[in-house]
Structure formats: C-alpha cells, structure tokens
C-alpha cells in the first residue's frame, strides 16, 4: 500500500466544528499519524509521566471514542479515492504496528549481534 495518498477524516466531538482532516503520502504514514494523535492526547492527559506505554486495545478505544473517523485512499487504477471505515482503519493500524514491532525486534537482534 505504499504511495497511496490517504486522507483521514475525523470528528473528535459531537460538535460539527470539531471536524478536521489530515493527509498523508501513504496508508502507513496515515497510521503513524493516528498513533501520533493518540500519543499527543496521552501526553496532554498525563503531563507528568515521561514514558507512556499503550497497547492496541487502548488505541482502539481512542478510535471508538471519536465521533467519526474514516479514510479516503487513492486507487491509482480508478483515479479515485475509495472510502474506508473505522473497522478498516483498525485493521490497517494493527498490521502497521505489527510490522513496526517486527522491524524493531530485528533491529535489536542486529544490534545485539554487532556487540559481539
């Protein structure tokens, strides 16, 4: 899904004035953006805590707490944006975070190997 321009549409509260959008060059970057939103919210709610950790269920709760969330993803073959719902975003987020976890694990293994 690389290089598929993605627009995240969201409404944080019941008031229509809370509607906003973010655009990204890829689905992966959009998932990073959603994680970043959640992390900023965590820091806002817990300013005294230096290292905050969370799991997938926590970010799913954050997503479910938004009044609305959807993604428009460019389909190059159709020359159009295809709409995706909250469920799709959660699936993409899980895939994205799993890839990051594997990448981090592999990096730490390489670093451990280099210590020898």
N, C-alpha and C positions, 0 to 999 in steps of 0.2 A: 504494500500500500504506500510505498514511497512516492513522493512527488504528486500526491493527490491533495490539491488545495482543499482545506477544510475550514468551514465556518461554524463556530459554536454559537448557538443562540441560547440565551438563558434569561430567566426572570427570577431574581432572588427572593422576592416577596410577592404578596398579593397585589400590591400597587403596580399598575402598568408602568409607572415611571422607573421601576427597577429593571426594566428590560434593557439588555445590552447584548453585544456580540463581540467575539474575538475571532480573528482569522489567522490561520497557520498554513505553512507550506506543505504540511503532510499530516496524516492521521496521528502519527507518532508524536509529532510536536504538539498537536492539539491535546493529546493525552497528558503530555508533560505540563501543558497549560492548565488543565483541570486539576492536576496534582498540586501545581503551584498555587492555585486559588485556595484549595483546601489547606495547604500549609500556611498560607498567609492568614487564613481565618483562625487556625490553631494558635498561631503566634499572637494574634490580636486578643484571643480569649485567654491566653496563658503567657503574658509578657515576661514573667519572672523565670520561666523554665527555659533553660538553654537548649537542651536536646529533647525534642518531642518525637515520639515514635507513634506509628499508627499501622493498622492492618487494613486489608481490603474491605472488611465489613464496616470499618469506620468511614472510609471514603464513600462507600455505597450509601451509608446513612446520610452523609452530607449531600450526595446527589439526590437522594429521595426527599431531602428537606427543601430543595429548591422548588419554587412554584412551577417552573418549566425549564426543561433542558433538552436540546436536540442538536443534531449536527447535520450540516449540508456538506456532502463530499463530492468533489468534482469527478465525474466519469468522463475520461478523455474520449472514449469511443462515442458517447452520446452528445458530447459537448454541452453537458448539463450537470447541474448539481442534484444529487439524489438525497432525499431526506432520510434521516436515521433517528430513532427514538432513544429514550433514556436506557432501555434494555440493551440496545446495540452499543451505546457508549460504555456501559458497564462491562460488556464482553470485551470490547477493544481495550479498555483500561486494564483488565485482568491479563490479557495477552501481553500488553505492553510492559506491565510490571514484572511479569514472569521473565520476559526477555532481559529486562534490566537486572533482575536477580541472577540469572544465569551468567550474564556478562560480568557482573561484579564478582561472582564466585570464581569464574575463570580467571579474571584479573588477579584475584588474591592468590590463586594457585600459581600463576606465573611469577608473581612477586615472591611467594614462598620458595619457589624453585630457584629464583635468581639469588636468594640469600645463601644458597649452598655454594 
